[in-house]
Amino acid sequence: MAAQTTGSDVELSEHGSEGPNVVHRIGTSRGQGEAAQQSSSVVPPPPPGLVLNERTGYSMLADFISRSPENAIFRKFGLLNMINLLRLQAELVDLEQQLDDVWSLDRTASNEIEHNSHDAEDRRLYGLDFWHMRTCKEERKDSIQLDLLEDIGKKLDEYTIENAVRPQRSDHKFLEQWLLNKNFLRGYEGNTWSTRDQNPDDFITIAQPPDKMTSMLSGKLLDLYDLVFGGRRETVDDHARAYSPRTVSRVGSAVVAALSSTLPTLAILVLYFVGDMVKRLGLVIIFTTLFAVALAVFTDAKKVEIFSATAAFAAVEVVYIGSTSGVGGGNDGSSQREA
């Protein structure tokens, strides 16, 4: 098969019965035909069955993913990202310590150490006036503090972690204990994760926090379970056993489902056997309070959601009391008697 254009003198032929070669003849106009013939080249033929302009390799994969976004699956390179974050964190720890030392030196700068009193006075003002510190650097190129601050700013730009949240206290304690057992950190970096030397609010994690019930099960309750049944499991580390987060989450979901179905029906059952209206109203208050507390403790419901659900639960109880007034196994005779 052959294709020829008249505007730019481009000729294309594909292999067929006459031959296996593909010839590309490129020119800019008909008047440059001879030059185009001299620049003609023979290139290897495409693989058998290949159609021209058909996507192959990564272009084919990209086309497939663009048409089915649910298959846009990529590696997150967890190990590489973690080692890079650890490197940046270690460098920032070192810069933080250097800055603290420079702060101390600038605050206590004396006239005897500096060449003149003006230099000492300028250094003492660095921590009070950024404009003054920047001006002194531009004039005398002597502000170590400003250089450190600029280096720290660049590192912090690299260290930015998206969607970070505060870690669970139990997870932080476990990591701190694990590092103490391994004992490989040296110098200032040894206190990087210390809950005693560092501000607890200064720590973040990229792991998304679990719901409240799962968090509760993963804490003291899991420690208790591990103490009783942990010996049956193989350790993944000298100081740690692994429990599937999915399994813990499923157990938490089962507990929440059991509470959500048991508490309303239990309230109706108890109210059925109580006939005194005052006692019934008292039980409504108790069960409604228990329901609201359970929502707040065991779920991630917002305050407005807790308020709405509690009001609906109380309304159901009140409607039940109104529809069963004078009925119930615990009726004490306060209902109407037959004449």
N, C-alpha and C positions, 0 to 999 in steps of 0.2 A: 504494500500500500504506500502511496506517495502523496504528499501534500505540498502545494507551492503557493506562495503569496506573491502578489504583484507589486505591493508597496515597498517592501523592504528586502526582497530577494532572499527569502528564507525557504530552504528546501529540506524536507524531512522524508525519509523512507524507512520503512520497517522491514525486518527480515521476513521472508516468506519463501516462496518457491524459488525465487531468483537468487537469494543469498542471505546470510545471517547478519550482515553488518548494518549499522545505523549511521547514516551520513548526515551531518549538520553543516549546511552552507549558509554562512551569515554575511550579509552585506548591508549597506545603507541605502543603496539606490541601484537602479538598473545600470547606470553608468559605471558602477564599480564591480561589474560582473567578473572581470578577469581577476581583480584583487580578491574577490570572494572565493573564486575557484582555487587560488593559491592558498587561501587560509582554510580550505576544507580539511577536515580531520575524520579519522575513522576511530570510533570508540567501541568498547565491548557491548554486545547486545544485552538487553534486559533478560532476567531469568524467564524461562518458559512459562507461559500463562499470565505474565504480568501485563496489565493494561497501563498505558501511559497515564500519568497524573494520579495513579493509585497510591494512596498513603501506605507507608510501610514503617515498621519499627516504632520509634517513639511518637512520630506524627500520627500513626494509626492508633496508638494507645491514647494519645491526647484527644483525638477525635472521638474515640469510644467513651472516654470519661466525660467529655463535654456534653455528650448526648445522654449519659446516665450518671448524673451527679452522685447518686448513692454509692457508686463505685469509686469515688474520688478518695482513695485510701492511701495514706502515705506514712512512712516511718517518722516517728517524732525524735529519734536519736536520743533517747533518754540518757544513756551513759555519757554521750558527748556533751549534751546540754548540762548535765549535772557537774561534770568535771570542769567545764568552762565557768559555771557559776561559782564553784568552789575556788577556782583560781582567782576570779574577780573578788570574791569575798575575802580571801587571804590578803590580796593586795590592798583592799580597802581597810582591813584591820591594821596593816602596817602603816598606811598613810594616816589613819586616825591617831595612832600612837605618835607618829612624827609630828602631826599637827598639835597634839596636846603638849609635846615637849617645846615646840616653837612658841606656843601661846605662853607657856611658863617663862621662857627666856625673854620674850618681848615685854611681858608685864613687869619683869624685874630688871630690865635693862638699866645699867648704871652709867654715870658719866665717866668713871674710871675705865670701863671696858671699851666704850665707844671712842672714836677719834675726837668727838666734841659733844657738848651737851645737847646740841640740836638733834643729833642722830639718836641719842638715848630717848629724848622726849618724843621723837617721831615714832620710835618703836613701841613706846608705851601707849601711843594713841592708835596703833594698828587695830587693836581689838575693840575700839570704840567708834572708829570712823573708816568705813571702806573706801570712801573717796580719798581720804588722806593717804591711806595705804597705797592705793593705785597711783596717786600723784607722785609719791616718793619713789615708787618703782620706776615710773617713767623718767624721773629726773636723775636718780642715782643708781637704778637697777639693783636695789639691795633688799627687796622684800621677799624673803624665803617663804613667809606665811602666805602671800598671795600666789606664789608659784604652787605651793602645796594645795591650796584651795582650787586652783584651776585644774590640777591633776586629778583631784578628787571628783570634780564636776564631770570630767571626761569619763572616769571609771564608773560613776553612778549612771551615766547615760547608757553604758554597756550593760550595767547590772540590773536595769529595769526589768521587773518580773510582772507580767500581766496576770490578772485574775487571781492575785495572791490573797490569802486570808490568814487569819491568826490560827496557829496550830492548836490542836487539843493539848491540854496540859499533860495528860497521861502519855501522849506520843512524845512530847518534848522531854519528859522525865526519862522515858525509855531510851531515847537517843543519847541523852547525857550520860546515863549509866552505861550504855553500850560503848561509848567513846572512852569512858574511864576504864572499862575492862580491857579494851584494845590498847590504850595508852600509846598512841603513836604520834599525837600532835605535840609540837614543840613551841617554845617561846610564847609570844602573845596569842598565837593561834590556838593554844591549848585552852583558852578561856572563851573561845568564840561562842560556844553553845551553852555556857554556864548560866544557870538560872540564878546563881548567887551573885556573880560578878556583873551580869548584864541585866538590862531592863527587860522584864518578861514581855512587855508590850512591843519590844523592838524586833520580835521574831515573826516571820511569815512562812507560809507553806504554799506550794503550788497544788497540793492535793485538795480537792473539793471536800468540804466538811460533810460528814454523814448527817442523817437526820438525828433528832434527839434520842430516839429509842436505840438506834444502832450505836450511837456514841455511848449511851449508858451501858449497853451490853458489851461494848469493846473495852470498857474501863474496868471498874472494880469487879463486876460480875464475871468478866472473862478471866481476870486474875484468879478469882475464886475457883472457876471451872478448871483452870490450868493447874491449880494447886491440888485439886482432887483427881482429875482425870488426865492431866498433862503428861504423866509418865508413860501413857500408852502411845503418845505421838513421837515421831522422829524429829530431832532437832535439825533445823536448817543452818544453825550457827551454834557456836559454843555457848552462847548466852541468849538464845532466842528460839522460839517455836513459832511456826507459821500457821495462822488460821485464815481460812478463806474469807475475805470481806463480803463476798456474795452470800456465803452461808450465814454469816452474822446478820447481814441485812435481811435475809429471808426470815430468820428467827424473829427479828424485830418486827417485821411486817405481820407475822403470825400473831405476836403478842398484841399489837395494836388492833388487829382485826378481832381478836378474842375480846378485848376490853370494849371495843365499840359495839359489839353485839350483846355482850353480857350485861353491861351497866344499864342500858334502857329497859331491857326485859326484866332484869332483877328489880328495878324500881317499880315496874307495873305489878310484879308478883307480890312484893311486900305491901304495896298499897291495896291490893285486893284483899289481903287478910287483916287489914286495919279498918275498922268501921268508924272510929271516932274522927270527926272532921278536923279537930284541932291537931290531933296526932298526924293525920294525913298531910296537912299543910306543913307541919314541922318536917316530915319525911321528904316532902317536895323540896324544901330548902336544902336539906342535907344532900339529897341525890343530885340536885342541880349544882351545888358547890363542888361535889366530887367530880361531876362531869366536866365542869370548867377547869378544875385543877388537872384532870387527866389530859385534857386537850393542851394545856399550857406546858405540861411536863413531858409528855410522851410524843408530841407532834410538833411540827414546825409552823403551825397555824399562826397567822397574824392576829393582833389584838382585836381588830374588827371582825375577823372570822370567828374567833372564840366567842365574842359577844353575840354574834348572830346565831351561831350554833347553840349556845346556851339558852338564848331566848326561845328558840324553836323547841328545844328539849323541855323547857319549863312549860311552854304552851301545850305540848302533848300531854304532860302530866296533869295539868289543870283540866284539860278537856276530858281526860279519863276519869278524873274525880267527879266532874260534873255529870258524866254519863252513867256512872255507877253509884251515885249517891243512894244510900240505903241498901246497897247490895254488897255482899262479901262475907267470907267465912268468919271474919273477926268482928262482925256487927255486934255491938254491945247493947243493942236495944234502943239506941238513939234515933233510929229510923221510925217511921210511922208504924203503929200497930193497927191491926184490924179492930174495928169497933165490936 
